[in-house]
Amino acid sequence: MTDEIRMGIIGPGVIAPSHAFAIDKAQGARLAAVCGRRLEPTAELADQYGAESVTDIAALLDAVDAVTLCTPSGAHLDIALEVIAAGKHLLIEKPLETTPERIDQIVAAARQQGIVLAGVFQSRFAPIARRLKGLVAAGLLGEIYSGSAYIKRYRPQSYYDSGGWRGTWDLDGGGCLMNQGIHLTDLLLWFMGEPESVIGSAETRGRDVEVETMAMGLIRYRSGARGVLEATTLAYPELPEYVEIVGARGTLIFNGNALQRLDLIDPTPEEEATKEELLQVSAELAAERERIIAAAPPGTAVPTVDMGHTPVVVDFAEAIREGRPPLVDGAEGRRAVALITALYESSRNNSQPVAL
């Protein structure tokens, strides 16, 4: 293999242009082929980046070193196993699959074949999130008492009607949590560590869909901390999403791209300076994101082609060249799905606690 990783996209749907954009921007990677059953969008995306357009997965696998999988969530397993069997490295758009058991099959196959398997959780790559992760891990908040996440999105009926797979258990795997809320759920677990159990309630209101449009969970972490996970796709026009961590020294509120609050008891001058720096950068980033969202129709799933995938692709390509695990490997990508499906199980069983 040369230093340049030849990448292919399977599934030229809504999120595929963000993957193509990221591959094009990532040094050491090149989009070599796009595979899809629909000829027009497949060719259009491929032509934009000078890639080959194919309708057969085998033809794509002959032309690439690695694949990024952008099909509906519940259609990942069979394609992933075919890609892995061909010895190609694999990057999968969130979630890796719709259940922990299906993810386990992918992880086991990748391990047996010795290929790099990565999940797309770009919130972990945001510079501010990484800075905050390091600060919290170093004891900025002291003992952690609670960690919660709140995701209040808006998706009209037209969003669900735009694709036959949207809002279905088989292919979407869930609703406001599995689809819209999984990024922030992953970010929450990245900071808080392993959950021990969850009590959940999920229901469908306001939309004609199979999956939940409202969900709430009470989490107990192995550390002894507690937390709340709350999500909806009914909040017009959308409310700011955030993770809230409460510790012995104070409270931290942030999302993947911005620090919203950091209130410490008796902060040092260095801590105050860091806070002000992060708040200033966050305000600039938040203003830019608000501009982008305001320019898109309410409920737009992907308001801009640059959805933060570039550092994910860079890490994936470097992991292949260096023979190391990616930042978000299969085991890491499994964690949010395990928590969300446990919450669903609890809801189906009259909100009885479910152990993880």
NORJOCOR-V811206 format. One record per backbone hydrogen bond with DSSP energy under -1.0 kcal/mol. NH is the residue of the N-H (numbers start at 1). CO is the residue of the C=O. E is the energy in kcal/mol with one decimal. If there is no record, write none. Layout:
nh=(NH	NH)
co=(CO	CO)
e=(E	E)
//
This chain:
nh=(5	7	8	9	10	11	13	19	20	21	22	23	24	25	26	29	30	32	33	34	35	36	42	43	44	45	46	47	48	50	51	52	54	60	61	62	63	65	66	67	68	69	70	74	75	76	80	81	82	83	84	85	86	87	88	89	90	91	92	93	103	104	105	106	107	108	109	110	111	112	113	114	115	118	119	120	121	124	125	130	131	132	133	134	135	136	137	138	139	140	142	145	146	147	148	149	150	151	153	155	159	160	161	166	168	172	173	176	179	181	185	186	187	188	189	190	191	192	193	196	197	198	199	201	203	209	210	211	213	214	215	216	217	218	219	220	221	222	224	226	227	229	230	231	232	233	235	236	239	242	243	244	245	246	247	248	249	251	252	253	254	255	260	261	263	265	272	273	274	275	276	277	278	279	280	281	282	283	284	285	286	287	288	289	290	291	292	293	294	295	296	300	307	313	314	315	316	317	318	319	320	321	322	323	324	333	334	338	339	340	341	342	343	344	345	346	347	348	351	354	356)
co=(28	30	66	33	68	35	11	15	16	17	18	19	20	21	22	26	5	7	7	52	9	54	38	39	40	41	42	43	44	47	46	32	34	56	57	58	60	6	6	89	8	91	10	171	72	73	76	77	78	79	80	81	82	84	83	65	116	67	118	69	99	100	101	102	103	104	105	106	107	108	109	110	110	90	328	92	119	121	122	126	127	128	129	130	131	132	133	134	136	135	139	246	246	226	244	228	242	230	232	233	156	156	157	163	165	168	168	212	175	176	181	182	183	184	185	186	187	188	189	220	220	354	218	216	214	207	167	167	203	203	231	201	229	199	227	197	225	194	221	145	219	217	149	215	151	213	153	234	152	150	254	148	252	146	250	143	141	263	245	261	243	258	253	253	251	249	268	269	270	271	272	273	274	275	276	277	278	279	280	281	282	283	284	285	286	287	288	289	290	291	293	297	305	309	310	311	312	313	314	315	316	317	318	319	319	329	330	334	335	336	337	338	339	340	341	342	343	344	346	198	196)
e=(-3.0	-3.4	-1.9	-2.1	-2.0	-2.9	-1.7	-1.3	-2.6	-2.5	-2.0	-2.7	-2.3	-1.6	-1.7	-1.6	-2.4	-3.3	-1.3	-2.6	-3.2	-1.7	-1.5	-2.7	-2.5	-2.2	-2.3	-2.9	-1.5	-1.1	-3.0	-2.7	-2.7	-1.6	-2.6	-1.4	-1.5	-3.2	-1.9	-2.7	-3.0	-3.0	-3.0	-2.8	-2.2	-1.5	-3.1	-2.6	-1.7	-2.6	-2.8	-2.3	-1.2	-2.1	-1.9	-1.7	-2.8	-3.0	-2.6	-2.3	-2.0	-2.6	-1.3	-1.4	-2.8	-2.6	-2.0	-2.5	-2.4	-2.3	-2.1	-1.4	-1.9	-2.4	-2.2	-2.1	-1.1	-1.6	-1.4	-2.3	-2.2	-2.7	-2.4	-2.0	-2.1	-2.8	-2.4	-1.4	-1.7	-2.3	-1.1	-2.8	-1.8	-2.3	-2.6	-2.5	-2.4	-2.7	-2.6	-2.5	-1.1	-1.1	-2.2	-1.2	-1.4	-1.7	-1.1	-1.9	-2.7	-1.0	-2.0	-2.5	-2.2	-2.6	-2.2	-2.1	-1.5	-2.5	-2.3	-3.8	-1.8	-1.8	-2.1	-2.6	-2.4	-1.4	-1.7	-1.1	-2.0	-1.9	-2.4	-2.7	-2.0	-2.7	-3.0	-2.5	-2.7	-2.7	-1.8	-2.0	-1.5	-2.3	-2.4	-2.5	-1.9	-1.7	-2.2	-1.2	-2.3	-1.8	-3.9	-2.6	-3.0	-2.4	-3.1	-2.2	-2.4	-1.9	-2.8	-2.7	-2.2	-2.3	-2.8	-2.1	-2.3	-3.2	-2.3	-2.2	-2.2	-2.4	-2.4	-2.2	-2.5	-2.6	-2.1	-2.2	-2.4	-2.3	-1.7	-2.2	-3.0	-2.1	-1.8	-2.3	-2.6	-1.8	-1.9	-2.8	-2.6	-1.2	-1.2	-1.6	-1.2	-2.3	-2.6	-2.3	-2.3	-2.8	-2.4	-2.5	-1.8	-2.2	-2.8	-1.2	-1.6	-2.7	-1.2	-2.3	-2.0	-2.5	-2.7	-1.6	-2.0	-2.2	-2.2	-2.4	-2.4	-2.3	-2.0	-2.2	-2.4)
//
